[in-house]
Amino acid sequence: MRIVFSVLVGYLLGSISSAILLSRAKYLVDIRKKGSGNAGAANMTRVHGLGAGLTTLGCDMCKTALAGLGGWLLAGRLGLVAACGACLIGHCWPVFHHFRGGKGVSVSACIALLLDWRMFLVLVALFAVIFLLGRRVSLCSVLLALLYPLIYWLLERCTDAGFWLCCFVTVIVLFCHRGNIRRLLKGEEPRLTFGKSK
């Protein structure tokens, strides 16, 4: 039952979409009708500016951290893993926003931090390098999703619950980026531009 509660807490926290709430409250628009149509930090940056994007990223990471903490308090390491996985699902398919949310990148970043801070630093460094070379957030997201379980295994040298959570993250992030992957293969994926806050 503790694992079940961990999943429930994680999903409900994940379903709180920072991008949608911030965009509606401050800019009076639904972010899902602007830019790429994604309710995430990258599209918030594209539409409303870097400040809005960073705020969204921070809020999404905070809700993931709260989900992980709740799972940990309820059921230890397994509770943390269950809650984080459920938070990712809630972020991508939020019950509070008609099951149309983000693509899981910011949540995945916080999951890495909760599992192993070294993994988080490696992912941030790789993201920065790939982004500077191509300026396509989707390319960074796809490549790092593929490397996600490998980085964890190289650091931890085990296939525990954390490793399987990493595999789950890879599957969800790649699925949510399937449209981006098609555009990347065709050379049609746009570079990230920084919008202006209104």
SVG drawing of the C-alpha trace seen along z (x, -y; Angstrom):
<svg xmlns="http://www.w3.org/2000/svg" viewBox="-9 -43 40 48">
<polyline fill="none" stroke="black" stroke-width="0.4" points="0.0,0.0 2.9,-2.4 4.1,-1.9 0.6,-2.6 0.4,-5.8 3.8,-6.7 2.6,-6.3 -0.6,-8.3 1.4,-11.2 3.9,-11.2 1.3,-11.2 -0.8,-14.0 2.3,-16.2 3.4,-15.5 0.0,-16.5 0.6,-20.1 1.9,-21.7 4.1,-24.7 4.2,-25.8 0.4,-25.8 -0.3,-27.5 2.4,-30.2 1.5,-30.9 -2.2,-31.3 -1.6,-33.4 1.1,-35.7 0.7,-35.8 -3.1,-35.0 -2.5,-32.3 -2.4,-28.5 1.2,-27.6 -0.1,-24.5 -1.5,-26.8 1.8,-28.7 5.1,-27.8 5.7,-24.0 2.5,-23.3 4.5,-21.7 3.8,-22.5 7.5,-22.5 10.4,-24.8 11.8,-24.9 8.5,-26.1 8.1,-28.6 11.6,-29.9 10.7,-30.0 7.4,-31.9 7.8,-34.0 11.6,-34.3 14.4,-32.8 13.1,-33.9 9.8,-32.1 11.7,-29.0 14.0,-28.9 11.0,-29.5 9.2,-26.6 12.2,-24.3 12.7,-25.2 9.1,-24.6 9.0,-21.2 12.1,-20.1 10.7,-21.1 7.5,-19.1 9.6,-16.1 11.8,-16.5 8.6,-16.7 7.3,-13.6 10.6,-11.7 10.7,-12.9 7.1,-11.8 7.9,-8.4 11.0,-8.1 9.2,-8.9 6.4,-6.4 8.5,-3.4 12.2,-4.2 14.2,-3.8 11.4,-1.8 8.9,-4.5 11.2,-7.2 11.5,-5.2 7.8,-4.6 6.9,-8.2 9.4,-9.6 8.2,-7.3 4.6,-8.3 5.6,-12.0 7.0,-11.6 3.7,-10.1 1.7,-12.9 3.9,-15.5 3.4,-14.1 -0.2,-13.2 -1.6,-15.4 -5.0,-14.6 -5.6,-18.3 -5.0,-19.5 -6.8,-17.0 -3.8,-14.7 -1.8,-17.1 1.4,-18.1 5.2,-18.3 7.7,-15.8 9.4,-14.9 12.8,-16.5 12.8,-18.7 11.3,-15.9 14.0,-13.5 16.7,-16.0 15.5,-16.0 15.1,-12.3 18.8,-12.0 19.6,-14.4 17.7,-12.3 19.2,-9.1 22.9,-10.2 24.1,-13.9 27.0,-12.8 24.6,-11.6 22.9,-15.0 26.2,-16.8 27.1,-14.6 23.8,-15.1 24.0,-18.9 27.5,-19.0 26.5,-16.8 23.3,-18.9 25.3,-22.1 27.8,-20.7 25.2,-19.3 23.1,-22.4 26.0,-24.7 26.8,-22.6 23.3,-22.3 21.0,-24.7 18.2,-22.1 16.8,-21.1 15.0,-18.1 18.3,-16.7 19.8,-17.1 16.7,-15.5 16.7,-12.5 20.5,-11.8 20.5,-12.1 17.5,-9.9 19.3,-7.2 22.4,-7.6 20.3,-7.9 20.5,-4.2 24.1,-3.8 25.3,-6.8 23.5,-5.4 25.0,-2.0 28.5,-3.3 28.3,-5.3 26.5,-2.7 27.6,0.6 24.3,2.2 20.9,2.9 18.7,2.0 15.4,0.2 17.1,-3.0 18.5,-1.5 15.0,-0.3 13.6,-3.7 16.2,-5.1 15.1,-2.7 11.5,-3.8 12.6,-7.4 14.3,-6.6 11.1,-5.0 8.8,-7.8 11.0,-10.6 11.6,-9.0 7.9,-8.3 7.0,-11.9 9.7,-13.1 8.6,-10.8 7.5,-13.8 10.8,-15.6 12.7,-12.5 10.9,-12.4 11.7,-16.1 15.3,-15.6 15.7,-12.8 14.2,-15.0 16.4,-18.0 13.2,-20.0 13.6,-20.5 13.9,-24.2 16.6,-25.7 15.6,-27.2 14.9,-30.9 14.3,-33.1 11.0,-34.8 10.3,-38.0 8.2,-38.2 5.0,-40.2"/>
</svg>
